[in-house]
Amino acid sequence: MVTTGLSELAREITGPGRYKSYPMLRRLPDWERGSCEPPRGRFIMLASARRRPVRWIAALALTATAGFTPVLSVTTADAASTDACGVKLAKASGGTWTCSFVDNFSGTALDTKKWTVMDTATYGFYLGDTCFIKGQGLKLSQGQLKMTTVRKAPFTCKTPGGSFQTQNLGAGLATAGKFSQAYGRFEARMKLPAYTGPGLHGGYWLNPQEMAYGAWPASGEIDVAEWFSAWADNMYPSLHYSGSSLQKDTAFNCAAGRVGAFHTYSVEWVSTKMDFIYDGKLCFSRTWEPTVQIAPQPFDKAFYNTLTWGAAGGVDPATDTTDFPATLTVDYVKSWY
């Protein structure tokens, strides 16, 4: 069950900890980096002054074929060749990617056969000091998913183990319990709000179906596209695992693309490396170097799609000048093997 996986993650990712690879930390001197504590939460990388950064956990509906190793490409096949994801994409070594998951958000309501909606009261996860309440912050309109974060009068956000006070309400969803896959191509087309300033945070992530190698970061995490409004020109792809390095496993020079316009963010994942591709251009390639496991561990297990959106915390906190309400618009999410 989904709840079992999420509860397991909540139990394992607890206790104090340092920041994960937050991009702005590169601007701080070493002594100051070492003194930083995580923001109070991150959904799907929820962090807290009391808990370790997290990012949902889930079960699977569809997994990759055993022994399958995809190859990389961003080229397009013959336009006459299509599948559920649209025009087939060609692999560099020949053949084409096969569509394994797609949601074009073309209906009038979210397809709950594909997505699990984040709810803090049920699963205990939150983003910064952003609360998630099922049924709020998500809307389908004109073939797009609208994820909206708002600032309200102070309210109590309930969790399974208690509650906290906040003014921020966000939105998030994951294919937890519905779809996950090891290796392949994963992609989201999104439009960030036309805002540059403090306080907004979200993105597109891949998280492990099972905590096969232990609590975060041992079981891995793939940040396909992480965005902070305070650094709005950049998008930050990252890998997290035992032995991951801020300097090696996070890219600091990947352009987010013009805010207020749609852009495509992808990762092509094979057993030896990951290529992060933004708007059809390779911006970061990384072969991971675990210190506890042996590569390709921990990235040899099924991961699932996740989208989150809310008020930021930590070094990019929301203020009275933050442009609320703020909406992240998602055109589609697709996966291939």
C-alpha positions in Angstrom: 0.0 0.0 0.0 1.1 3.6 -0.6 0.6 4.5 3.0 2.9 1.8 4.1 5.7 3.1 1.9 5.2 6.7 2.9 5.1 5.8 6.6 8.3 3.8 6.2 10.0 6.8 4.7 8.8 9.1 7.4 10.2 6.8 10.0 13.6 6.4 8.3 14.2 10.0 7.4 14.1 11.6 10.8 16.6 13.3 13.1 18.8 16.3 12.7 20.9 16.8 9.6 22.7 19.2 7.4 21.5 20.8 4.2 21.3 18.6 1.2 22.9 20.0 -1.9 21.2 23.3 -1.9 22.8 25.3 -4.7 23.1 28.6 -2.9 25.4 27.0 -0.4 28.2 27.2 -2.9 28.3 31.0 -2.3 29.0 30.5 1.4 32.4 30.0 3.0 33.2 26.5 4.3 32.6 27.4 7.9 29.2 28.9 7.2 28.2 25.9 5.0 28.9 23.6 7.9 26.7 25.6 10.2 23.6 25.5 8.1 20.7 23.5 9.3 18.0 22.3 6.9 14.8 24.2 6.4 11.8 22.9 8.3 10.6 20.8 5.5 10.6 19.7 1.9 8.2 17.5 0.3 10.0 15.0 -1.6 12.9 16.4 -0.2 11.2 17.6 2.8 13.6 18.7 5.4 13.2 20.0 8.8 15.2 21.4 11.6 13.9 18.2 13.3 13.9 15.9 10.3 16.2 14.9 7.4 15.4 16.0 3.9 12.9 13.7 2.3 11.1 13.0 -0.9 8.1 10.6 -1.0 8.4 6.9 -1.3 6.1 4.6 -3.2 5.2 1.3 -4.7 5.1 0.4 -8.3 2.5 -0.2 -11.0 4.9 -0.7 -13.9 8.6 -1.5 -13.8 11.4 -1.8 -16.3 12.2 -5.1 -18.0 14.9 -7.0 -16.2 18.3 -6.5 -17.7 17.1 -3.6 -19.8 19.6 -0.8 -20.3 18.5 2.2 -22.4 20.8 4.4 -24.4 20.8 8.2 -24.7 19.5 10.5 -27.4 17.4 13.7 -27.7 16.7 13.2 -31.4 13.3 12.6 -32.9 12.2 9.6 -35.0 10.1 9.6 -38.1 7.0 11.7 -37.4 4.8 8.9 -38.6 6.0 6.7 -35.8 4.0 7.5 -32.7 2.9 5.9 -29.4 1.1 7.1 -26.3 3.8 9.6 -25.6 3.5 11.1 -29.1 6.2 11.1 -31.8 8.7 8.4 -30.9 12.2 9.6 -29.8 15.2 7.9 -31.3 18.0 6.4 -29.3 21.5 7.4 -30.2 22.5 3.7 -30.8 19.4 2.9 -32.8 15.8 2.1 -32.2 13.4 4.3 -30.3 12.2 4.8 -26.8 9.0 3.0 -25.7 6.5 5.0 -23.8 5.8 3.6 -20.3 3.9 6.5 -18.6 2.2 9.6 -19.8 -0.2 12.2 -18.4 -1.1 15.1 -20.6 -3.6 16.4 -18.0 -6.3 16.6 -20.6 -9.2 15.6 -18.3 -11.3 17.7 -16.0 -9.9 16.0 -12.8 -6.6 14.5 -11.8 -6.2 10.9 -12.8 -5.9 9.2 -9.4 -5.0 5.9 -11.1 -1.7 7.6 -12.0 -1.1 10.0 -9.1 -1.1 10.1 -5.4 -1.9 13.5 -4.0 0.3 14.8 -1.2 -1.5 15.4 2.1 0.4 16.4 5.2 -2.2 15.1 7.6 -2.1 11.6 6.1 1.6 11.2 5.2 3.3 13.7 7.4 5.3 15.4 4.7 5.6 19.2 4.1 7.7 21.6 2.1 9.6 24.2 4.0 6.8 25.5 6.2 4.3 24.7 3.4 1.4 22.5 4.3 -0.3 20.1 1.8 -4.0 19.5 2.0 -5.6 17.1 -0.3 -8.1 18.7 -2.7 -6.4 22.1 -2.5 -3.8 23.7 -4.8 -4.3 21.4 -7.7 -6.5 22.1 -10.8 -6.7 20.9 -14.3 -7.5 23.5 -16.9 -7.2 23.6 -20.7 -5.0 20.5 -20.8 -2.6 21.6 -18.1 -2.0 21.0 -14.4 -2.0 24.1 -12.3 -0.2 23.8 -9.0 -0.7 26.8 -6.8 0.8 27.9 -3.5 -0.9 30.6 -1.5 -0.3 32.5 1.8 -3.3 32.5 4.2 -4.1 33.7 7.6 -2.1 31.5 10.2 -3.5 28.0 10.4 -2.7 24.7 12.0 -1.2 22.1 9.7 -1.9 18.6 11.0 0.5 15.8 10.7 0.2 12.1 11.8 2.3 12.9 14.9 1.2 16.4 15.7 0.9 19.8 14.0 2.6 23.0 13.2 1.6 26.6 12.6 2.0 28.1 9.1 0.5 30.5 6.6 1.7 28.6 3.5 -0.4 26.1 1.5 1.2 24.3 -1.5 0.6 21.4 -3.8 2.3 18.1 -4.7 1.7 14.8 -6.3 3.6 11.6 -7.1 3.2 8.4 -9.0 3.7 6.7 -5.7 2.0 3.3 -5.8 1.0 3.8 -9.4 4.2 3.8 -11.5 7.9 3.5 -11.1 10.8 2.3 -13.3 14.5 1.6 -13.2 16.4 3.3 -16.1 14.9 5.1 -19.0 14.0 8.6 -20.0 11.9 10.8 -17.7 10.5 14.2 -18.7 8.2 17.1 -17.6 7.2 20.2 -19.5 6.6 23.0 -17.1 6.1 26.8 -16.9 7.5 28.6 -13.9 5.8 31.8 -12.7 7.2 35.1 -14.1 8.7 36.1 -10.8 12.2 36.7 -9.5 12.6 37.1 -5.8 12.5 35.2 -2.5 10.2 32.5 -1.3 9.1 30.0 -4.0 10.5 26.5 -4.4 9.6 23.4 -6.4 10.4 21.1 -9.2 10.4 17.6 -10.7 12.0 14.7 -8.9 12.5 10.9 -9.1 12.3 9.0 -5.8 12.9 5.4 -4.9 10.0 3.0 -4.8 11.6 1.2 -1.8 14.3 2.3 0.7 16.3 -0.7 -0.5 19.6 0.6 0.7 18.5 2.5 3.8 17.3 5.9 4.8 18.0 9.0 2.7 20.3 9.5 1.0 21.4 5.9 0.9 18.6 4.7 -1.4 19.1 7.6 -3.8 17.2 10.6 -5.1 17.3 12.2 -8.6 16.5 15.9 -8.8 15.6 16.3 -12.5 14.8 20.0 -12.1 14.9 21.9 -8.8 14.0 25.6 -8.8 14.3 28.5 -6.3 12.7 31.8 -7.1 15.6 33.7 -5.5 17.9 32.2 -8.1 15.3 32.1 -10.9 17.7 32.0 -13.8 19.0 28.6 -12.8 17.6 25.1 -12.6 19.5 22.6 -10.4 19.8 19.0 -11.4 21.3 16.8 -8.6 22.0 13.3 -7.5 21.8 12.2 -3.8 23.3 9.0 -2.5 25.8 7.8 0.1 29.0 9.6 -0.8 27.3 12.2 -3.1 29.2 15.5 -3.4 27.7 19.0 -3.7 30.5 20.0 -6.1 30.3 16.9 -8.3 26.7 15.8 -8.1 24.9 19.1 -8.5 25.1 21.3 -11.6 25.2 25.1 -11.1 25.2 26.3 -14.7 21.9 24.8 -16.1 19.6 27.6 -17.3 16.0 27.3 -16.1 14.9 29.1 -19.3 12.8 32.2 -19.5 10.3 32.3 -16.6 6.7 32.6 -17.6 7.3 30.3 -20.6 7.2 26.5 -21.0 10.4 24.5 -20.9 11.2 20.8 -21.1 13.3 19.1 -18.4 14.5 15.5 -18.9 16.9 12.9 -17.5 18.2 9.9 -19.5 19.3 7.3 -17.0 21.4 4.2 -17.7 23.3 1.9 -15.4 26.5 3.9 -15.8 25.4 7.6 -15.8 22.6 10.1 -16.0 22.3 12.9 -18.6 20.2 15.9 -17.7 18.7 17.5 -20.8 16.9 20.9 -20.7 15.0 22.1 -23.8 16.8 19.4 -25.9 20.3 20.4 -24.8 22.6 18.4 -22.5 23.4 20.6 -19.5 24.8 18.0 -17.0 26.1 14.5 -17.1 27.2 12.5 -14.1 28.5 9.0 -13.2 27.8 8.5 -9.5 30.5 7.3 -7.1 28.9 5.7 -4.0 31.0 5.2 -0.9 28.8 2.5 0.7 27.2 0.6 -2.2 28.8 -0.5 -5.4 27.7 1.3 -8.6 25.2 1.1 -10.2 23.7 1.0 -6.7 21.6 2.8 -5.5 20.4 3.8 -8.9 19.5 0.2 -10.0 16.1 0.2 -8.5 12.7 1.6 -9.6 12.0 5.3 -9.0 8.8 7.2 -9.5 7.8 10.7 -10.7 7.2 13.5 -8.3 6.1 17.2 -8.6 6.1 19.7 -5.7 5.4 23.4 -5.4 5.3 25.7 -2.4 6.9 28.4 -0.3 10.6 27.9 0.2 12.4 27.8 3.5 15.9 28.0 4.9 18.1 30.4 3.0 15.2 31.4 0.6 12.3 32.1 2.9 9.0 33.6 1.8 8.5 37.2 2.7 5.7 39.8 2.5 7.0 40.6 -1.0 6.8 37.0 -2.3 4.4 36.9 -5.2 1.5 34.9 -3.8 -0.6 33.2 -5.1 2.0 31.6 -7.4 1.4 28.8 -9.9 3.6 26.2 -11.5 2.0 25.0 -14.7 2.7 21.4 -15.9 1.9 20.5 -19.5 2.8 16.8 -19.3 4.9 14.2 -17.5 6.2 11.3 -19.6 8.5 8.3 -19.1 10.1 5.9 -21.5 12.2 2.7 -21.4 
